[in-house]
Amino acid sequence: MLTIPVSHGLLLAGILFLLGFVCVLVRRNIIFILLGLEIMFNAAGLAFVAAGARWGQPDGQIMFLFILTTAAAEVSIGLALVFQLVHRLHTLDIDQADGMKG
C-alpha cells in the first residue's frame, strides 16, 4: 500500500492555509472572504488528519469533524450577514458594512 509522508500532508495544509489567509486579507468581497475562511478551516483539518495518521490514532479525524461543524456554523452566520448586507446596502463590499451598525 502506498503511503504519503506526513511532511507532504502538512506542507499541503500549510500552503492551503496561506492561500486562504491571503484571500481573507486581499479580497474586499464578503463571499471571497468566507471562501478564504473555508480554505483555512479545511487546511487545519487536513493537518489534524495527517498528524493523526502519523501516530495511527483517530484523534485527527475526530478533530476534523469538529472543524466541519464549526465551518458549517460559520457558513450559516456568514450567509445571513451576506443577505443582510445585500438587502440593506445592495453591495457585497465589506468596506460598506460600517453602515450596518446598530
C-alpha positions in Angstrom: 0.0 0.0 0.0 1.3 3.4 -0.9 1.6 5.9 2.0 2.1 9.6 1.7 4.7 11.1 4.0 3.3 13.3 6.8 5.6 16.1 5.7 3.8 16.2 2.4 0.4 16.4 4.0 1.5 19.2 6.4 3.1 21.1 3.6 -0.1 21.0 1.6 -2.0 22.1 4.7 0.4 25.0 5.1 0.1 26.1 1.5 -3.7 25.9 1.6 -3.8 27.8 4.9 -1.6 30.5 3.4 -3.7 30.8 0.3 -6.9 31.2 2.4 -5.2 33.8 4.6 -4.1 35.8 1.6 -7.6 35.6 0.2 -9.0 36.9 3.5 -6.5 39.8 3.6 -6.6 40.9 0.0 -10.2 40.5 -1.1 -12.9 43.0 -0.3 -15.9 40.9 -1.4 -17.5 39.1 1.6 -18.2 36.0 -0.5 -14.5 35.6 -1.2 -13.6 36.3 2.4 -15.9 33.5 3.5 -14.3 31.2 0.9 -10.9 32.0 2.2 -12.0 31.2 5.7 -13.4 27.8 4.5 -10.0 27.1 2.9 -8.3 27.9 6.2 -10.6 25.6 8.1 -10.0 22.7 5.6 -6.3 23.2 5.8 -6.4 22.9 9.6 -8.5 19.8 9.2 -6.0 18.3 6.8 -3.2 19.0 9.2 -5.1 17.2 12.0 -5.8 14.2 9.8 -2.2 14.0 8.6 -0.9 14.2 12.2 -3.4 11.6 13.4 -2.4 9.3 10.5 1.2 9.6 11.5 0.6 8.2 15.0 -2.2 5.8 13.9 -4.8 7.5 16.1 -8.3 8.6 15.1 -7.9 11.9 17.0 -7.2 13.8 13.8 -10.4 12.6 12.2 -12.4 13.5 15.3 -11.0 17.0 15.3 -11.8 17.3 11.6 -15.5 16.5 12.5 -15.4 19.4 15.0 -13.8 21.6 12.3 -16.6 20.7 9.9 -19.3 21.6 12.4 -17.5 24.9 13.1 -17.3 25.6 9.4 -21.0 24.8 8.9 -21.9 27.3 11.7 -19.6 29.9 10.1 -21.3 29.4 6.7 -24.7 29.8 8.2 -23.9 33.0 10.0 -21.9 34.4 7.1 -24.7 33.7 4.7 -27.1 35.6 7.0 -24.7 38.5 7.0 -24.4 38.4 3.2 -28.2 38.5 2.9 -28.5 41.5 5.3 -25.6 43.3 3.5 -27.3 42.8 0.1 -30.7 43.7 1.4 -29.7 46.9 3.2 -26.8 48.2 1.1 -27.2 46.4 -2.3 -23.5 45.6 -2.4 -21.1 42.8 -1.3 -18.2 45.2 -0.5 -17.1 44.6 3.1 -16.0 48.2 3.4 -19.6 49.3 3.1 -20.6 47.2 6.2 -19.9 50.1 8.5 -23.4 51.3 7.6 -24.9 48.2 9.4 -24.1 49.4 12.9 -26.9 49.2 15.4 
